[in-house]
Every structure is written in C-alpha cells, then in structure tokens.
Amino acid sequence: MSSANETTADSHSTARANGTFCPQTQHKFVLVSAILASALGFIDGSILAIAMPALRADLGASLAEAQWISNAYALTLSALILAGGAAGDRFGLRRAFVTGIALFIAASLACAVAPDPAILIAFRAIQGIGAAIMVPGSLAIIAKAYPKKERGRAIGIWAAASALTTALGPVLGGFVLTTFGNGVWRAIFAINLPLGLISIYLLLAKVPADKPTEKRSLDLGGAALATLAFGLLAYGLTAMNAEGGGMLSTPAIVAGVVLLFVFIAYERWQRDPMIDLGLFRIRAFAGANLATFFLYFALSANLFYLPMLLIAGWRLSEAEVGFIFLPLSALIALLSGPVGQWSDRIGPRFPIACGSMVVAIAFAGLALLTHFGIHNFWTGTFPLMALMGLGMAQVVSPLSTAVMTSVEDKDTGAASGINNAVSRVGGLIAVAAMGSLAAWVYARIIGNASGVPGFGEPPASGLAANLDAARVAASDSAFTAVAAVTALLCVFSSLIAWFTVSGQASPWPRQTDESRD
C-alpha cells in the first residue's frame, strides 16, 4: 500500500514539475473525456437542424417556436460562455467541467421527454448554460493537463476527433430519422446521457482535481445583462415573423438595444469585467470580430434553414440531407493545418478575405439555384455546400490567428474567448432575423391560400397538387431571400477583413481555436 502511495506521490510531483496538475499516465483519460464532452455539443447542434422538420411535425411547433428551440440554447451559450470559462479558473477546471457536463446531460434528458415546444425551449436554455461551462472547459483542461511540449499533439487529436464527430453526426442522425420516423428525434438528446456519464466517470475516477488559478469574482451581473439584451433582440426579431405577433417586435428590439448599452456601461465600470471592452479600440481586433459576426451570421442562417427547405420543402429524406454538413467538417479538418501555415507566411488578411468571398459565391449559388427552382441535390446543392466548406476552411485558422495576434500576449485568451462569443451571437441573431425574413416572403407568395403549412413545416398528406406546387415555390423564394442576404454579408465580411486585418506574417507560432465549429 505504501509503495502505491509513493508511486502516486511521485507521479503528482512529476506533473507539478512539468507545470501541469495531471500525471502522464492519466493524460489519456483527460483527452478522452474532453473529446466525448465536445462531441455532445457538436453532435447535438448539427443533428438538430436535420431533425427540426420531424420535431415540428411531432410536437406541432410553429416556425417561431422552431427558431426558439435553436435560439434558447444559443442565447444562454453565447451570453454565458465567457463567464463559463472564468468559472474554470475560479473553481478549478475539473470541477467546473464536470458541473457543465452534468447540467448539459440532465437538461438533454428533459429535452428528450418534453411534451410540447414551450417546455423543450425552457430546457434548451438550461442545456445552453451547461454548454457555456462545458465548451471552454474541454480545451482548457487539455491545455492544463498536458505539458507544453505535448500540448500541440493532444489538441490536434482533440480537434481531429471533434471534426470527425461533427462530420458523421448528421449523416448517422439522418439515417436514423429516415429509418425510424419523426418520433426518433428524442433520441438525439437521449444519446447525450451515455456519452456524458462516461466523460464524468473518467474525470472523477481517473483524473486528479486541479487547483483554482484565479480568485477573481465572476461577472454574473454582466452575464445577466448580456442574456437579457440578446434575448430581447432575438425575441424582437423573431416576433417580426408572420407567425410571431409583430406588435411586440419594435418594443423588444428597442429594449434590447438599450440593455446592450447598459451592458457596455456596466462592463466599463466593473473591476473584473466579463469582456475587456478596451480591446475593441484595437482596429485589427475590432475588424476581425466584425468580420466574424457577419460570416458566422451567414453560416448559421444557411445551416439552420437549408435543411428545412430540403426536407420539408423538397421532401428529401433526412438521410440524404445529412450529407450537407460533411464537406464543411471534412474540409476544415483536412485544410486548417496547411491553411494556417500559409497564413503564417503571408499574414491572415488574404486567406480570410478570399475564404469569405468563396463562401459568398457558394451562398449566391444557392440563391440562384432556388430562385430558378432547380431541385438537384447531388449536382446542385451538395457541390455548393462543398464550395462553402472550402471557403470556411480558408477562414477558420487565419481568423483565430488574426484575433490573437492583434492583441498583447497577455490578452490572447480573452481575445479568443470574445471572438468565440461573437461567432455564437452572430448565429443567434441570424436564426431570429432570417426566419422572420423567410416567413414574410413565404406568406407574401402563398397569400390567402388555406390549408398550406408554414415555411419549413412538413405538408400533410393529401395536400392538393396546386397548393403543394405553390408551397414548394414559396419555400424556394423564402430561402432565396435568406441565401441572397447572407451572400451579401459574406462580401461585407471579406471587405472588412481586407481593410482591417494585418497582411503581415505572424510573429509567433500559430494558435487555433476550433471549439466554435
């Protein structure tokens, strides 16, 4: 017994000497638990977009409710992710990480048994709180457990595994939905239980506890204000939806904007703010984040509404539509390394501007495809999604480099966290605003026709042929509007990057932040 204790003590001493909290023999448990926890968030988000038409049919959810099923999660995640990252420093990474995973899987189980859209929306918000703690913890605990000389390889394995799960998740989920019918969407949330429990077991049984690194207070006031501000903005934009009761949209948007200014003032007054607003005085940092907002706004809108069009509008199977996510994940996984090296040599400006323009061309192609009613998935939609993936692969690594090289070394962690939050806020606003645009265009074309389902809602069997044709044409027009607007925003992203981001080679080794994808 004493010999075993001495061995354990020696391994902990060695770990401390290497600047970590975890002995080398237990590194693999940290890595596996981080990969599993990351898979929870990645799979959950991508498969939900494929499952949304089935979910709407099963629960009778309106388009506005579908928007909130996505946005309740995105709201709490985007508003709280910086506070969630700080919680790891304040209470210890292992403790915070386990808490985030436990909250995420508990909320997932509640989502799996939700009897109606309102309850599902409520538990999706709680799920987002868990993700806000879990997502930054997955990469941070790897960085803290591994010594510097081994950290790059471990993060590379984590990134590759995350890309694999992101790529295969929608494909497998699509096959399951096609095979077992609408009700199986609940299994998307239930699968989080075994993955989360394995991760928690490995962390508690195989990984030692780490000590908190900072005693700074959590900015809970700032987190609450951010949640209210972005929530009101999202509510107001969603309320503009033809189904959402437009009378409340303007007051909600005005209140959201006012609260956003209150949040900014509050953060300036705080001693330990959630967001260091002073970083936005740096032109390159502000420009990179504005480019991020527009680009991820466009990406999120298309990845949310395109599956609705293909499944509910064109009546394609979920198994087929699941493949649209494959090029994005695969190309980012394959090309991020080479593109990062290219960015190091020539600077991040050209890769970001070029990649954003490629994404703009892809989305413009989708707009033309639907405008002319061309319903060819494998020869039309899929190649354009592959082109979009190629553009994003050019952007992801250089954008992280641009953000972190624009600030002092001591601020790189904060800069990366802010950029991650900005990308998620972009997605939140996109789903709310573009859903209202799609619903407005759809309703304008359908007119007073009765018995026609809303945009993205699967049609009932027996719908008259003329009404079904009108529904498909209106669905195409609605998505054309979304794709055209987002293509323009990608052009803005490209121009902003060109005029603000540095065109000089990186002065220090490249770091990447792939956790937002």
Backbone torsions as a table, in degrees:
resi	resn	phi	psi	omega
1	MET	NA	-45.6	-179.6
2	SER	-63.2	-37.1	179.3
3	SER	-62.5	-42.0	178.6
4	ALA	-64.0	-41.2	179.4
5	ASN	-64.4	-39.2	179.3
6	GLU	-64.8	-39.6	178.9
7	THR	-63.3	-43.0	178.3
8	THR	-63.1	-43.0	179.5
9	ALA	-63.1	-41.1	179.2
10	ASP	-63.3	-41.6	-178.7
11	SER	-66.0	-37.7	177.9
12	HIS	-68.3	-36.7	177.8
13	SER	-64.6	-41.1	178.1
14	THR	-63.6	-41.9	178.7
15	ALA	-60.2	-44.6	179.5
16	ARG	-64.1	-36.4	179.0
17	ALA	-64.7	-31.1	178.9
18	ASN	-84.6	1.3	-180.0
19	GLY	79.8	21.5	179.0
20	THR	-123.9	175.1	177.6
21	PHE	-106.8	-4.2	-168.4
22	CYS	-121.6	127.4	176.1
23	PRO	-61.9	153.5	-176.2
24	GLN	-59.8	-35.3	-178.3
25	THR	-65.5	-17.2	-178.1
26	GLN	-107.1	3.6	179.4
27	HIS	-58.5	-40.9	-175.6
28	LYS	-62.1	-30.9	179.5
29	PHE	-70.7	-36.9	175.3
30	VAL	-62.1	-46.0	-176.6
31	LEU	-64.9	-45.9	-179.3
32	VAL	-63.8	-43.5	179.9
33	SER	-64.3	-38.1	178.7
34	ALA	-67.1	-39.6	178.4
35	ILE	-64.4	-45.1	179.9
36	LEU	-63.1	-43.5	-179.6
37	ALA	-65.0	-40.5	177.5
38	SER	-63.4	-38.9	179.8
39	ALA	-59.7	-33.5	179.6
40	LEU	-56.6	-51.4	-177.6
41	GLY	-70.0	-43.6	-177.0
42	PHE	-65.0	-48.3	-177.9
43	ILE	-66.5	-43.7	-177.7
44	ASP	-56.9	-45.3	-176.0
45	GLY	-70.4	-45.4	-174.7
46	SER	-73.7	-39.9	-178.8
47	ILE	-70.7	-30.6	-178.5
48	LEU	-60.2	-36.6	178.6
49	ALA	-62.9	-38.6	178.3
50	ILE	-70.0	-36.5	-175.2
51	ALA	-83.1	-8.9	-172.0
52	MET	-58.1	-45.1	177.2
53	PRO	-59.8	-41.0	178.3
54	ALA	-65.4	-41.0	178.9
55	LEU	-62.5	-43.4	180.0
56	ARG	-63.6	-41.0	179.6
57	ALA	-65.9	-38.7	-176.4
58	ASP	-73.4	-40.1	-176.9
59	LEU	-97.8	-9.0	-176.4
60	GLY	69.7	37.3	-175.9
61	ALA	-83.0	137.3	174.4
62	SER	-75.8	172.8	177.7
63	LEU	-63.3	-41.2	178.6
64	ALA	-60.2	-40.8	178.3
65	GLU	-67.9	-37.3	176.6
66	ALA	-62.2	-40.6	177.2
67	GLN	-59.8	-41.6	-177.6
68	TRP	-75.9	-25.6	174.4
69	ILE	-62.8	-35.3	174.1
70	SER	-79.1	-45.5	-170.0
71	ASN	-78.0	-24.7	176.7
72	ALA	-60.8	-41.1	176.6
73	TYR	-68.2	-48.0	-178.0
74	ALA	-63.6	-34.4	-178.6
75	LEU	-63.2	-55.7	-177.1
76	THR	-68.4	-33.4	178.3
77	LEU	-66.2	-49.0	-176.7
78	SER	-68.4	-37.4	-177.1
79	ALA	-76.5	-27.1	-172.0
80	LEU	-110.6	-2.0	-172.3
81	ILE	-64.9	-33.8	178.7
82	LEU	-70.8	-39.4	175.9
83	ALA	-67.4	-35.1	177.7
84	GLY	-63.8	-40.4	176.7
85	GLY	-65.5	-39.4	178.9
86	ALA	-67.4	-27.8	179.6
87	ALA	-63.2	-32.8	177.0
88	GLY	-63.9	-39.4	176.8
89	ASP	-69.7	-35.9	-173.8
90	ARG	-76.5	-39.9	-173.4
91	PHE	-113.7	-4.3	-174.9
92	GLY	103.2	136.0	-173.9
93	LEU	-65.5	-44.1	-176.9
94	ARG	-62.3	-45.0	-178.1
95	ARG	-62.5	-46.8	-179.0
96	ALA	-66.3	-41.1	-179.0
97	PHE	-62.1	-46.7	178.6
98	VAL	-62.2	-42.0	178.9
99	THR	-60.8	-43.9	179.0
100	GLY	-62.6	-44.4	179.3
101	ILE	-63.4	-45.0	-178.3
102	ALA	-61.3	-43.6	179.2
103	LEU	-65.6	-39.0	-179.3
104	PHE	-63.1	-47.0	-176.5
105	ILE	-74.1	-31.7	176.1
106	ALA	-64.1	-44.6	177.8
107	ALA	-66.7	-34.9	178.2
108	SER	-61.4	-42.7	178.1
109	LEU	-62.9	-40.1	178.0
110	ALA	-64.7	-38.3	176.7
111	CYS	-62.4	-38.6	-176.9
112	ALA	-64.0	-26.1	-178.4
113	VAL	-111.0	10.4	-177.5
114	ALA	-60.1	129.0	-176.5
115	PRO	-84.9	-16.7	-177.9
116	ASP	-152.5	166.4	-176.1
117	PRO	-59.5	-38.3	-176.5
118	ALA	-61.9	-44.2	179.4
119	ILE	-68.6	-38.9	177.5
120	LEU	-61.1	-42.3	179.3
121	ILE	-61.6	-43.3	-179.3
122	ALA	-61.3	-44.9	-178.9
123	PHE	-75.7	-24.0	172.7
124	ARG	-65.9	-35.2	176.8
125	ALA	-64.1	-41.6	177.7
126	ILE	-66.5	-38.0	176.5
127	GLN	-59.2	-38.6	178.1
128	GLY	-65.5	-33.8	176.5
129	ILE	-64.0	-45.0	176.8
130	GLY	-60.5	-41.6	179.6
131	ALA	-65.4	-33.4	179.8
132	ALA	-63.4	-28.0	175.9
133	ILE	-88.3	-37.8	-173.8
134	MET	-74.3	-44.2	-173.0
135	VAL	-60.7	-52.5	178.3
136	PRO	-68.5	-25.8	-178.9
137	GLY	-69.2	-29.3	-175.1
138	SER	-64.3	-44.7	179.3
139	LEU	-79.4	-36.4	-177.6
140	ALA	-64.7	-37.7	-177.4
141	ILE	-72.0	-29.8	173.4
142	ILE	-65.0	-47.3	-178.7
143	ALA	-61.5	-34.3	-177.9
144	LYS	-82.3	-26.3	-176.9
145	ALA	-84.0	-32.9	-175.0
146	TYR	-96.8	141.0	172.5
147	PRO	-67.1	160.0	-173.1
148	LYS	-55.6	-39.1	-175.7
149	LYS	-69.3	-19.5	-179.8
150	GLU	-107.4	-5.3	-171.6
151	ARG	-67.5	-41.7	-177.7
152	GLY	-60.8	-43.1	-179.9
153	ARG	-65.7	-41.6	179.9
154	ALA	-64.0	-43.4	179.2
155	ILE	-66.2	-35.2	176.7
156	GLY	-62.6	-42.7	177.6
157	ILE	-64.2	-43.3	178.2
158	TRP	-60.3	-45.1	-178.7
159	ALA	-65.1	-42.1	-179.6
160	ALA	-64.7	-43.2	179.0
161	ALA	-65.5	-38.8	178.4
162	SER	-64.2	-42.1	178.5
163	ALA	-63.7	-38.5	179.9
164	LEU	-64.3	-46.2	179.9
165	THR	-66.4	-36.6	178.6
166	THR	-66.0	-37.1	-179.0
167	ALA	-73.4	-44.5	-173.5
168	LEU	-84.4	-24.3	-177.3
169	GLY	-54.2	-55.0	-179.6
170	PRO	-64.7	-34.0	179.5
171	VAL	-63.8	-50.1	179.3
172	LEU	-65.9	-42.0	178.7
173	GLY	-61.5	-39.7	178.1
174	GLY	-62.4	-41.8	177.9
175	PHE	-64.1	-40.3	179.3
176	VAL	-64.5	-44.2	-180.0
177	LEU	-63.9	-40.5	179.4
178	THR	-66.7	-37.2	-175.9
179	THR	-76.3	-41.2	-169.9
180	PHE	-107.0	-5.9	174.2
181	GLY	93.4	-178.8	-171.0
182	ASN	-59.8	-40.5	-173.2
183	GLY	-65.8	-16.3	-175.5
184	VAL	-74.9	-4.4	177.3
185	TRP	-57.4	-25.7	-179.6
186	ARG	-64.6	-27.5	179.7
187	ALA	-66.7	-22.2	177.6
188	ILE	-59.8	-39.9	179.1
189	PHE	-82.2	-35.0	-177.3
190	ALA	-67.0	-29.7	-178.2
191	ILE	-65.0	-18.5	178.9
192	ASN	-66.4	-24.5	-175.9
193	LEU	-64.3	-56.4	-178.9
194	PRO	-63.9	-39.1	179.1
195	LEU	-63.2	-44.6	-179.6
196	GLY	-66.7	-40.1	-179.2
197	LEU	-66.4	-38.8	177.0
198	ILE	-62.6	-43.8	180.0
199	SER	-62.3	-45.0	179.4
200	ILE	-63.9	-42.1	178.9
201	TYR	-59.6	-47.4	-179.0
202	LEU	-61.5	-40.9	-178.5
203	LEU	-67.5	-42.5	-176.5
204	LEU	-80.9	-34.3	-174.5
205	ALA	-93.5	-26.7	-171.2
206	LYS	-117.0	-13.1	-175.0
207	VAL	-118.4	128.8	179.2
208	PRO	-70.5	157.1	177.3
209	ALA	-73.4	142.8	176.1
210	ASP	-100.5	158.7	179.4
211	LYS	-88.8	143.4	175.2
212	PRO	-57.4	142.9	-178.4
213	THR	-98.7	-21.6	-178.9
214	GLU	-135.6	147.6	177.5
215	LYS	-107.9	15.5	-178.0
216	ARG	-69.8	151.6	-177.3
217	SER	-76.0	151.3	176.1
218	LEU	-80.5	139.0	-179.1
219	ASP	-85.5	70.4	-177.0
220	LEU	-70.7	-31.7	176.6
221	GLY	-63.3	-44.4	177.3
222	GLY	-63.7	-39.6	179.1
223	ALA	-63.3	-41.3	179.5
224	ALA	-65.6	-43.6	178.9
225	LEU	-64.0	-41.1	178.6
226	ALA	-62.9	-41.9	179.5
227	THR	-62.6	-44.8	179.4
228	LEU	-65.8	-43.0	-177.7
229	ALA	-64.2	-51.8	-179.0
230	PHE	-68.9	-32.8	177.7
231	GLY	-64.1	-43.4	179.0
232	LEU	-67.4	-38.9	176.8
233	LEU	-62.0	-46.9	179.3
234	ALA	-63.5	-40.2	179.3
235	TYR	-63.8	-44.2	-179.6
236	GLY	-63.2	-42.5	179.2
237	LEU	-67.9	-37.4	177.6
238	THR	-68.6	-35.7	-178.8
239	ALA	-66.6	-17.7	175.5
240	MET	-71.2	-17.4	175.8
241	ASN	-52.5	143.5	179.8
242	ALA	-58.9	-25.1	-179.9
243	GLU	-94.2	-6.1	-165.0
244	GLY	-99.2	-2.2	179.4
245	GLY	81.3	76.4	-170.7
246	GLY	-64.9	-14.4	-177.5
247	MET	-60.7	-29.1	-176.5
248	LEU	-90.9	-5.2	-171.9
249	SER	-66.9	-48.4	-176.2
250	THR	-65.3	-48.9	177.7
251	PRO	-58.4	-38.1	-179.1
252	ALA	-67.3	-42.3	179.7
253	ILE	-65.1	-43.9	178.7
254	VAL	-61.3	-44.8	179.0
255	ALA	-63.4	-38.3	178.2
256	GLY	-63.7	-42.8	179.0
257	VAL	-64.4	-43.1	178.6
258	VAL	-60.3	-46.0	179.8
259	LEU	-65.7	-30.1	177.0
260	LEU	-65.0	-40.6	176.2
261	PHE	-68.0	-36.9	175.8
262	VAL	-62.6	-41.2	177.9
263	PHE	-60.6	-43.8	-180.0
264	ILE	-62.8	-44.8	178.4
265	ALA	-62.8	-41.3	-180.0
266	TYR	-63.2	-43.0	-179.8
267	GLU	-65.2	-35.5	178.0
268	ARG	-67.0	-28.4	-177.5
269	TRP	-85.0	-25.8	-175.5
270	GLN	-68.4	144.2	175.5
271	ARG	-73.8	-41.7	177.2
272	ASP	-119.4	77.3	-174.9
273	PRO	-71.6	154.2	175.4
274	MET	-66.3	-36.6	179.7
275	ILE	-125.0	127.5	175.4
276	ASP	-82.6	96.2	-175.6
277	LEU	-66.1	-20.7	178.7
278	GLY	-61.1	-25.0	179.5
279	LEU	-64.4	-27.0	-178.1
280	PHE	-74.9	-6.8	172.2
281	ARG	-73.8	-16.7	178.5
282	ILE	-81.2	118.3	-172.5
283	ARG	-58.0	-44.6	-177.5
284	ALA	-66.2	-38.1	179.6
285	PHE	-67.6	-47.2	179.7
286	ALA	-62.6	-41.3	179.9
287	GLY	-64.9	-43.3	179.7
288	ALA	-63.2	-37.5	179.9
289	ASN	-73.7	-34.7	175.6
290	LEU	-66.5	-41.1	175.7
291	ALA	-62.1	-39.2	177.0
292	THR	-60.9	-45.6	-178.5
293	PHE	-58.3	-50.4	-177.9
294	PHE	-65.0	-41.6	-176.7
295	LEU	-67.6	-45.1	-178.6
296	TYR	-76.9	-24.4	168.6
297	PHE	-58.3	-51.0	-177.7
298	ALA	-64.2	-45.1	-178.5
299	LEU	-62.0	-48.2	-177.2
300	SER	-63.8	-40.8	-179.7
301	ALA	-61.8	-45.1	-178.7
302	ASN	-69.7	-41.0	-179.1
303	LEU	-70.3	-19.9	177.9
304	PHE	-89.0	-42.7	-173.0
305	TYR	-93.5	-23.2	178.0
306	LEU	-63.2	-45.7	176.1
307	PRO	-59.2	-35.4	176.2
308	MET	-60.0	-45.5	-179.9
309	LEU	-62.0	-47.6	-174.2
310	LEU	-67.6	-40.7	-175.2
311	ILE	-83.6	-52.8	-177.0
312	ALA	-81.7	-35.7	-177.4
313	GLY	-82.0	-56.6	-176.7
314	TRP	-87.7	-8.1	179.9
315	ARG	62.6	34.7	172.1
316	LEU	-77.8	159.5	179.3
317	SER	-78.9	153.2	176.1
318	GLU	-61.3	-33.3	179.8
319	ALA	-61.0	-39.5	179.9
320	GLU	-73.2	-45.5	-176.1
321	VAL	-67.3	-27.6	179.1
322	GLY	-56.7	-21.9	-177.7
323	PHE	-75.2	-13.3	-177.0
324	ILE	-67.6	-21.9	179.0
325	PHE	-83.2	-15.6	-172.9
326	LEU	-63.8	-47.6	-178.5
327	PRO	-61.1	-39.1	-179.0
328	LEU	-59.2	-52.5	-177.0
329	SER	-67.7	-43.7	-176.3
330	ALA	-65.4	-43.9	-177.4
331	LEU	-70.6	-36.4	175.4
332	ILE	-63.6	-42.5	179.8
333	ALA	-64.0	-41.5	-175.3
334	LEU	-78.5	-34.7	-168.7
335	LEU	-106.1	-12.1	-176.6
336	SER	-59.4	-41.0	179.4
337	GLY	-62.8	-56.9	178.3
338	PRO	-60.3	-39.5	178.8
339	VAL	-66.0	-37.7	177.0
340	GLY	-61.5	-40.7	177.7
341	GLN	-66.7	-40.1	176.2
342	TRP	-61.1	-44.1	178.4
343	SER	-62.6	-38.1	178.5
344	ASP	-61.3	-34.6	-176.3
345	ARG	-78.4	-39.8	-172.4
346	ILE	-111.9	-4.9	-175.6
347	GLY	93.3	156.0	-173.8
348	PRO	-79.1	-11.8	-173.4
349	ARG	-58.9	-53.7	-174.7
350	PHE	-65.9	-46.2	178.8
351	PRO	-58.6	-40.4	-179.2
352	ILE	-67.9	-48.1	-178.6
353	ALA	-63.3	-43.2	-179.7
354	CYS	-66.4	-47.2	-178.7
355	GLY	-62.2	-42.1	178.9
356	SER	-62.6	-37.1	178.8
357	MET	-69.2	-36.3	175.9
358	VAL	-62.7	-42.3	177.2
359	VAL	-63.0	-39.7	178.0
360	ALA	-60.3	-42.3	179.1
361	ILE	-63.7	-40.3	179.2
362	ALA	-63.0	-44.7	-179.4
363	PHE	-70.2	-35.2	174.9
364	ALA	-63.9	-37.5	176.1
365	GLY	-62.8	-40.4	176.5
366	LEU	-63.0	-39.6	178.9
367	ALA	-62.5	-43.0	178.9
368	LEU	-66.6	-39.9	-179.6
369	LEU	-57.9	-49.8	-177.6
370	THR	-75.6	-30.3	178.3
371	HIS	-61.1	-39.3	-178.8
372	PHE	-93.9	6.8	175.5
373	GLY	66.3	33.2	179.8
374	ILE	-88.1	108.3	-173.4
375	HIS	-103.6	49.4	178.6
376	ASN	-103.2	107.5	-175.1
377	PHE	-72.4	-55.9	-172.6
378	TRP	-74.9	-26.8	179.7
379	THR	-102.9	-5.4	179.9
380	GLY	-124.0	-68.8	-175.1
381	THR	-65.5	-49.3	-174.7
382	PHE	-61.7	-46.6	177.2
383	PRO	-59.0	-36.4	178.8
384	LEU	-68.8	-34.6	175.3
385	MET	-68.2	-33.9	175.3
386	ALA	-65.9	-39.9	176.6
387	LEU	-63.2	-41.3	176.1
388	MET	-60.3	-42.7	177.9
389	GLY	-61.2	-39.0	177.9
390	LEU	-63.1	-41.5	177.9
391	GLY	-64.9	-44.8	179.4
392	MET	-64.3	-35.4	178.4
393	ALA	-62.9	-29.1	177.1
394	GLN	-75.9	-19.1	-171.6
395	VAL	-98.5	-41.0	-165.7
396	VAL	-55.3	-56.1	-177.3
397	SER	-68.2	-48.0	178.3
398	PRO	-61.5	-32.6	180.0
399	LEU	-66.6	-41.5	175.7
400	SER	-62.5	-41.4	178.5
401	THR	-63.0	-43.6	-179.4
402	ALA	-61.3	-41.8	-179.4
403	VAL	-64.5	-46.7	-172.5
404	MET	-80.7	-25.6	176.6
405	THR	-83.5	-7.8	179.3
406	SER	-83.4	-9.8	-177.7
407	VAL	-121.9	170.6	175.9
408	GLU	-66.8	156.4	-177.5
409	ASP	-55.5	-37.2	-177.4
410	LYS	-68.5	-16.3	-176.6
411	ASP	-105.5	6.1	-174.5
412	THR	-65.0	-38.0	178.6
413	GLY	-63.2	-46.0	179.2
414	ALA	-64.4	-40.3	-179.6
415	ALA	-63.4	-43.6	178.9
416	SER	-63.8	-41.3	178.5
417	GLY	-63.7	-42.1	178.5
418	ILE	-62.6	-44.1	-179.3
419	ASN	-63.1	-38.8	176.7
420	ASN	-61.8	-44.8	179.7
421	ALA	-64.9	-39.6	179.6
422	VAL	-60.8	-41.9	-179.5
423	SER	-63.5	-36.2	-179.2
424	ARG	-75.6	-35.7	174.9
425	VAL	-64.4	-38.5	176.3
426	GLY	-57.6	-43.7	178.0
427	GLY	-65.3	-39.2	178.8
428	LEU	-60.1	-50.7	-178.3
429	ILE	-67.3	-34.3	-178.5
430	ALA	-63.2	-47.8	-177.8
431	VAL	-62.4	-38.2	179.3
432	ALA	-69.8	-50.7	-173.8
433	ALA	-71.8	-45.6	-176.3
434	MET	-72.3	-26.7	174.3
435	GLY	-65.1	-40.6	177.9
436	SER	-66.4	-39.6	176.9
437	LEU	-62.1	-47.2	-179.2
438	ALA	-61.5	-43.5	-178.9
439	ALA	-65.2	-38.6	179.8
440	TRP	-65.3	-46.7	179.3
441	VAL	-63.8	-42.9	-179.2
442	TYR	-61.2	-47.9	-178.5
443	ALA	-65.3	-36.1	-179.7
444	ARG	-63.8	-36.9	-178.3
445	ILE	-81.2	-40.4	179.8
446	ILE	-66.9	-36.2	179.2
447	GLY	68.9	-134.3	-175.0
448	ASN	-94.6	11.5	-178.6
449	ALA	-61.0	130.6	-178.3
450	SER	-97.4	152.2	177.5
451	GLY	82.9	2.7	179.9
452	VAL	-93.5	128.4	-179.8
453	PRO	-67.2	162.3	178.3
454	GLY	-73.8	174.3	179.6
455	PHE	-60.0	131.3	177.6
456	GLY	78.2	4.2	-180.0
457	GLU	-99.9	126.5	-178.3
458	PRO	-59.3	136.7	-179.8
459	PRO	-74.7	149.0	176.2
460	ALA	-74.7	152.8	178.1
461	SER	-66.8	146.3	178.9
462	GLY	88.5	7.4	177.7
463	LEU	-65.7	133.6	-178.4
464	ALA	-56.9	146.2	-174.3
465	ALA	-59.5	-41.3	-179.4
466	ASN	-67.1	-37.3	177.9
467	LEU	-70.7	-36.2	178.4
468	ASP	-66.4	-40.5	177.4
469	ALA	-63.5	-40.6	178.0
470	ALA	-65.4	-39.2	178.6
471	ARG	-62.3	-44.4	-179.7
472	VAL	-65.1	-44.1	179.6
473	ALA	-62.9	-41.3	178.3
474	ALA	-66.5	-38.4	177.7
475	SER	-62.5	-43.2	177.9
476	ASP	-61.0	-45.1	-178.8
477	SER	-64.7	-39.1	179.6
478	ALA	-62.9	-44.7	-179.9
479	PHE	-72.0	-31.9	175.9
480	THR	-55.5	-43.3	179.4
481	ALA	-62.3	-44.3	179.5
482	VAL	-62.5	-48.2	-176.9
483	ALA	-65.4	-37.7	-179.8
484	ALA	-66.5	-44.9	179.0
485	VAL	-62.8	-43.8	-177.6
486	THR	-70.4	-31.2	174.7
487	ALA	-62.7	-41.9	178.3
488	LEU	-63.4	-40.1	179.1
489	LEU	-65.0	-34.0	176.4
490	CYS	-67.1	-35.4	174.3
491	VAL	-62.9	-44.1	175.9
492	PHE	-58.0	-44.0	179.5
493	SER	-58.8	-43.6	179.6
494	SER	-62.3	-45.9	-178.8
495	LEU	-66.3	-41.4	178.5
496	ILE	-61.1	-44.7	179.1
497	ALA	-61.7	-41.6	-177.1
498	TRP	-63.4	-37.0	-175.2
499	PHE	-94.3	-5.7	-178.4
500	THR	-124.4	-31.8	-174.6
501	VAL	-80.6	148.1	-178.7
502	SER	-65.6	139.9	174.8
503	GLY	-102.4	15.1	-179.0
504	GLN	-100.5	152.8	179.3
505	ALA	-63.0	150.5	-178.9
506	SER	-65.7	132.8	-179.0
507	PRO	-80.9	-5.7	-177.5
508	TRP	-146.0	163.4	-176.1
509	PRO	-56.0	140.0	-176.4
510	ARG	-65.8	139.6	170.5
511	GLN	-121.7	147.1	179.0
512	THR	-124.5	155.6	176.6
513	ASP	-128.4	92.9	-175.4
514	GLU	-96.4	1.7	-173.1
515	SER	-68.7	-20.0	-178.2
516	ARG	-77.4	-18.4	-177.6
517	ASP	-91.7	NA	NA
